[in-house]
Amino acid sequence: MPDRGRHHRSDHRSAGDHPRRGQDSRHGDVAETGPAGHRRARDDRRGDATVSAIRGDIHDGHSRQPGDTSVYGQQPRPSLYNFRYILTARGLCQIMEVFVNLLIVICAGVPHSNNGGYRDLASLGGIYYYHFGGANAFTGTEADRVKELDQLFHQLKRPPYVFAMVVGGILMIYACAMLLLGIFRVPYRQPPVLLAEAVVNFLIGLGYIAALAFYFIKLQETYNHPICKDREQMYKSKGHKGFECQFHGTDIAGGLFGVLGVFVFIFGGVLAVRAFRAVRELKKQKMHEDSHF
């Protein structure tokens, strides 16, 4: 009897052990699907990302061109042009050079294109004689003489104006060329261009003085010529004004713009010298950094 009871207790204990083991196994599965399972899944994802990254690097390494050195952290190549150069001191000075010479061309072109010939409208009769005739009109031989003097005076005054337009046009083209060279960074790649620009600007500034002297001397000779004097007297005899043998507004304006051009070009030469020094120091600093690198 006691043995039988002992056997029954052992059976109940063994039967009770099986559910407990099953419960332990279930708890183990839950534990594996808990934080440990999440860590394992996260490690698996990291491993997949690492493999894909390595594959991507290998693919990029095969697809990258041999001359591509951007991976190593080197600076990109400088741009071919820089429109911000226009807003620098040199750019604004060169724009001023262009406009000064443009104004000189305009001031010389206006009197050059103005023939100023007398039109004998009173000889047409009728209403023309009523409006343009009378004591202020030239008739007959006087009208022919005035027309001849106008033509001669126009031919006489052309050389100084042509000279001013040619010189102003050439200097305007030169200033535009220097502006374009600055935009396309040529002085930075070739610093001697700045020295050449400085020398040319100084010569132009001095040449302006000689050109102004020649311009006003020739104009004074034109106004002192007997043709101009005779023309002035004939127009005065009829009460017409504006035909005096003296400097006119366009002549004075052209001279003032020429004086301004002297200072602008000399100042541009000074800026070119300063730019040459700055570029030279920058290149020395860059070479020093490259040598230490």
C-alpha positions as CSV (number, residue, x, y, z in Angstrom):
1,M,0.0,0.0,0.0
2,P,2.7,2.5,0.9
3,D,4.5,1.5,-2.3
4,R,1.4,1.9,-4.4
5,G,0.9,5.4,-3.0
6,R,4.5,6.2,-3.7
7,H,4.1,5.1,-7.3
8,H,1.0,7.2,-7.7
9,R,2.8,10.3,-6.4
10,S,5.7,9.7,-8.7
11,D,3.3,9.3,-11.7
12,H,1.5,12.5,-10.8
13,R,4.9,14.3,-10.5
14,S,6.1,13.0,-13.8
15,A,2.8,13.9,-15.4
16,G,3.0,17.3,-14.0
17,D,6.6,17.8,-15.3
18,H,5.5,17.6,-18.9
19,P,3.3,20.7,-18.9
20,R,5.9,22.6,-17.0
21,R,8.5,21.8,-19.6
22,G,6.1,22.8,-22.3
23,Q,5.5,26.0,-20.6
24,D,9.2,26.6,-20.3
25,S,9.6,25.9,-24.0
26,R,6.8,28.3,-24.8
27,H,8.4,31.0,-22.6
28,G,11.7,30.4,-24.3
29,D,10.1,31.0,-27.7
30,V,8.5,34.1,-26.5
31,A,11.9,35.3,-25.1
32,E,13.4,34.6,-28.5
33,T,10.8,36.7,-30.2
34,G,11.2,39.4,-27.6
35,P,14.1,41.9,-27.3
36,A,16.7,39.3,-28.3
37,G,14.8,38.5,-31.4
38,H,14.6,42.2,-32.3
39,R,18.3,42.6,-31.8
40,R,19.0,39.7,-34.0
41,A,16.7,41.1,-36.8
42,R,18.3,44.5,-36.4
43,D,21.8,42.9,-36.7
44,D,20.6,41.0,-39.8
45,R,19.4,44.3,-41.4
46,R,22.7,46.0,-40.6
47,G,24.6,43.2,-42.2
48,D,22.4,43.4,-45.3
49,A,23.0,47.2,-45.5
50,T,26.7,46.8,-45.1
51,V,26.8,44.2,-47.8
52,S,24.8,46.5,-50.1
53,A,27.0,49.4,-49.3
54,I,30.1,47.5,-50.1
55,R,28.6,46.3,-53.4
56,G,27.7,49.9,-54.2
57,D,31.3,51.1,-53.5
58,I,32.6,48.3,-55.7
59,H,30.2,49.2,-58.4
60,D,31.1,52.9,-58.1
61,G,34.8,52.0,-58.1
62,H,34.3,50.1,-61.4
63,S,32.1,52.8,-63.0
64,R,34.2,55.8,-61.8
65,Q,36.5,57.3,-64.4
66,P,40.3,57.0,-63.8
67,G,40.7,60.8,-63.7
68,D,38.0,61.4,-61.1
69,T,39.7,62.5,-57.9
70,S,36.7,64.1,-56.2
71,V,36.5,61.1,-53.9
72,Y,39.8,62.1,-52.3
73,G,38.4,65.5,-51.2
74,Q,40.2,67.7,-53.7
75,Q,38.6,71.0,-54.6
76,P,36.7,71.2,-57.9
77,R,38.2,72.9,-60.9
78,P,37.6,76.7,-61.0
79,S,34.8,77.9,-63.3
80,L,35.6,79.2,-66.7
81,Y,33.8,82.5,-66.1
82,N,32.7,84.7,-63.2
83,F,29.9,87.3,-63.8
84,R,30.4,88.7,-60.3
85,Y,33.6,90.2,-61.7
86,I,31.4,93.0,-63.1
87,L,30.6,94.2,-59.6
88,T,34.3,94.4,-58.6
89,A,36.3,97.7,-58.6
90,R,38.1,96.7,-61.8
91,G,34.9,95.6,-63.5
92,L,33.1,98.9,-62.7
93,C,36.1,100.9,-63.8
94,Q,36.2,99.1,-67.1
95,I,32.4,99.7,-67.6
96,M,33.1,103.4,-66.9
97,E,35.8,103.3,-69.6
98,V,33.3,101.9,-72.1
99,F,30.7,104.6,-71.3
100,V,33.2,107.5,-71.3
101,N,34.4,106.6,-74.8
102,L,30.8,106.0,-76.0
103,L,29.9,109.5,-74.9
104,I,33.0,110.9,-76.7
105,V,31.9,109.2,-79.9
106,I,28.4,110.6,-79.5
107,C,29.6,114.1,-78.8
108,A,31.8,114.0,-81.9
109,G,29.2,112.3,-84.1
110,V,26.5,114.9,-83.5
111,P,28.3,117.9,-85.1
112,H,29.9,115.6,-87.7
113,S,26.5,114.4,-89.0
114,N,25.0,118.0,-88.9
115,N,25.6,119.7,-92.2
116,G,24.0,122.9,-91.1
117,G,23.4,123.9,-94.7
118,Y,21.1,126.7,-95.5
119,R,17.8,125.8,-97.2
120,D,16.5,128.5,-99.5
121,L,12.8,127.7,-98.9
122,A,11.8,131.3,-99.6
123,S,12.7,130.9,-103.3
124,L,9.9,128.3,-103.6
125,G,7.4,131.1,-103.4
126,G,3.9,131.0,-102.0
127,I,3.5,130.0,-98.4
128,Y,7.2,129.2,-98.2
129,Y,8.1,132.8,-99.0
130,Y,5.5,134.0,-96.5
131,H,7.0,131.9,-93.6
132,F,10.7,131.8,-94.6
133,G,11.0,134.9,-96.7
134,G,11.4,138.5,-95.7
135,A,14.5,140.3,-94.4
136,N,15.9,137.2,-92.8
137,A,16.0,135.2,-96.0
138,F,18.9,134.8,-98.4
139,T,18.0,135.1,-102.0
140,G,19.8,134.9,-105.3
141,T,23.6,135.0,-105.1
142,E,23.5,135.4,-101.4
143,A,21.7,132.0,-101.0
144,D,24.2,130.3,-103.3
145,R,27.1,131.8,-101.4
146,V,25.8,130.7,-98.0
147,K,25.3,127.2,-99.3
148,E,28.8,127.1,-100.6
149,L,30.2,128.3,-97.3
150,D,28.2,125.7,-95.4
151,Q,29.6,122.9,-97.5
152,L,33.2,124.2,-97.2
153,F,32.8,124.6,-93.4
154,H,31.4,121.1,-93.0
155,Q,34.4,119.7,-94.9
156,L,36.7,121.8,-92.8
157,K,35.4,120.7,-89.5
158,R,35.2,117.0,-90.3
159,P,38.9,115.9,-89.4
160,P,38.9,116.6,-85.7
161,Y,35.5,114.9,-85.2
162,V,36.5,111.9,-87.3
163,F,39.6,111.6,-85.2
164,A,37.6,111.8,-81.9
165,M,35.2,109.1,-83.1
166,V,37.9,106.7,-84.3
167,V,39.9,107.1,-81.1
168,G,36.8,106.8,-78.9
169,G,35.7,103.7,-80.8
170,I,39.0,102.0,-80.5
171,L,39.3,102.6,-76.8
172,M,35.7,101.5,-76.3
173,I,36.5,98.2,-78.0
174,Y,39.7,97.8,-75.9
175,A,37.7,98.4,-72.7
176,C,35.1,95.8,-73.7
177,A,37.9,93.3,-74.4
178,M,39.5,93.8,-71.0
179,L,36.1,93.4,-69.4
180,L,35.5,90.1,-71.2
181,L,39.0,88.9,-70.2
182,G,38.2,89.6,-66.6
183,I,34.8,87.8,-66.8
184,F,36.5,84.7,-68.3
185,R,39.2,84.8,-65.5
186,V,42.0,85.2,-68.0
187,P,44.0,87.5,-65.7
188,Y,43.8,84.9,-62.9
189,R,45.2,82.2,-65.1
190,Q,47.7,84.5,-66.8
191,P,48.8,87.2,-64.4
192,P,51.1,89.0,-66.9
193,V,47.9,90.1,-68.7
194,L,47.3,92.4,-65.7
195,L,50.8,94.0,-66.1
196,A,50.1,94.5,-69.8
197,E,46.7,96.1,-69.0
198,A,48.3,98.4,-66.5
199,V,51.0,99.6,-68.9
200,V,48.4,100.1,-71.7
201,N,46.1,102.0,-69.4
202,F,48.8,104.4,-68.2
203,L,49.8,105.0,-71.9
204,I,46.1,105.6,-72.8
205,G,45.7,108.1,-69.9
206,L,48.8,110.0,-71.1
207,G,47.6,109.7,-74.7
208,Y,44.3,111.3,-73.8
209,I,46.1,114.5,-72.8
210,A,47.8,114.6,-76.2
211,A,44.6,113.7,-78.0
212,L,42.6,116.5,-76.2
213,A,45.3,119.0,-77.1
214,F,45.2,117.9,-80.8
215,Y,41.4,117.9,-80.8
216,F,41.0,121.5,-79.5
217,I,43.9,122.9,-81.5
218,K,42.3,121.6,-84.7
219,L,38.9,122.9,-83.7
220,Q,40.4,126.3,-83.0
221,E,42.0,126.3,-86.4
222,T,38.7,125.5,-87.9
223,Y,36.9,128.3,-86.2
224,N,39.7,130.8,-87.0
225,H,39.6,129.9,-90.7
226,P,38.3,132.6,-93.1
227,I,35.6,130.3,-94.3
228,C,34.1,130.2,-90.8
229,K,34.4,133.9,-90.4
230,D,32.7,134.7,-93.7
231,R,29.9,132.3,-92.9
232,E,29.4,133.8,-89.5
233,Q,29.2,137.3,-90.9
234,M,26.6,136.4,-93.5
235,Y,24.4,134.7,-91.0
236,K,24.7,137.6,-88.6
237,S,23.7,140.1,-91.4
238,K,20.3,138.3,-91.5
239,G,19.9,138.0,-87.8
240,H,20.6,134.3,-87.5
241,K,22.2,132.9,-84.4
242,G,24.0,129.7,-83.6
243,F,26.6,130.1,-86.3
244,E,29.4,131.7,-84.3
245,C,33.0,130.6,-84.8
246,Q,33.5,129.3,-81.2
247,F,33.4,126.1,-79.2
248,H,29.9,124.7,-79.0
249,G,28.2,122.5,-76.3
250,T,29.2,119.2,-77.9
251,D,32.8,120.3,-78.3
252,I,33.0,121.3,-74.6
253,A,31.2,118.1,-73.5
254,G,33.6,115.9,-75.6
255,G,36.6,117.6,-73.9
256,L,35.1,117.1,-70.4
257,F,34.6,113.4,-71.1
258,G,38.1,113.2,-72.4
259,V,39.5,114.7,-69.2
260,L,37.4,112.1,-67.3
261,G,38.9,109.4,-69.5
262,V,42.4,110.4,-68.3
263,F,41.5,109.7,-64.7
264,V,39.5,106.6,-65.4
265,F,42.2,104.9,-67.4
266,I,45.0,105.8,-65.0
267,F,42.9,104.6,-62.1
268,G,42.2,101.4,-64.0
269,G,46.0,100.9,-64.4
270,V,46.4,101.3,-60.6
271,L,43.7,98.7,-60.0
272,A,45.4,96.3,-62.5
273,V,48.7,96.6,-60.6
274,R,46.9,95.9,-57.3
275,A,45.1,92.9,-58.9
276,F,48.5,91.5,-60.1
277,R,49.9,91.6,-56.6
278,A,46.8,90.0,-55.1
279,V,46.9,87.2,-57.7
280,R,50.6,86.6,-57.2
281,E,50.2,86.4,-53.4
282,L,47.2,84.0,-53.9
283,K,49.2,81.7,-56.2
284,K,52.1,81.7,-53.8
285,Q,49.9,80.8,-50.9
286,K,48.2,78.0,-53.0
287,M,51.6,76.6,-54.0
288,H,52.7,76.7,-50.3
289,E,49.6,74.8,-49.2
290,D,50.0,72.2,-52.0
291,S,53.6,71.6,-51.1
292,H,52.7,71.0,-47.4
293,F,49.8,68.8,-48.5
